């Protein structure tokens, strides 16, 4: 007869409670560390200072502009006349707005494709021995003062544009936009070419740095699948760098909108809007302020400040539109990969 041995049931010994994780005293101290508090205060103060400075500029421009607009007897947005010293004062920004926007569009249309092409060549095609000197020369162009560009434009660029103007008139003059009447090539088209040369280094340098940030494995994966060099750029590099190129273009556009001396030395200004981009005349906000500020009366200076307020608003709108485009394109850029 088998006798089963019954062992008394012993309740399991409760596991010793795990020692409570000690609080990360260093992390707690890190939030209140004097260096962190100072850095947080400086960062926050810098941001608040920039916003306050922008608000102060906007308030000053608005106040002085309101004084001039209160005395203006013409439509500020549609008038082609600029005579704030007259009795009564009459001035408008139609010509200035048209010239600023058109010359900037011409500059962007010329500079952006060339700048992106140069950036791609330096980062993906040129050997290191060639790409380095080219990048160095581009960096030097960004450091040239605008007055030097203006002198070069007036003494070298303008006299050598007659051939281009004649060719555009022969083949595209029928459109009316490129009709030339054999005048001096001091038009908005010349201004656009000069501005394109001036903003080319900015767009090139920023685009070059963005293209260099493309993950190497993205390019190697495309090459492993049999893609050509151009297909790698089209499928991997350009989508990744699209937001950066847009940002670079907006930086260049900001300089084109506010360029003063170079435009003043090249453009033969007049308060007319011509259908042809090759006809002399036109004006920009910055050029008009620089050329008329010294001789302006009190009302005239307030009128110039009013035009500066419009340029200020245009710049804010351009930057805001750029931020919206970048935010919409961010998910397609590959930056989050």
Beta strands, then each sheet from edge to edge (+ up, - down):
strand 1: 82-83
strand 2: 90-91
sheet 1: 1+ 2-
end
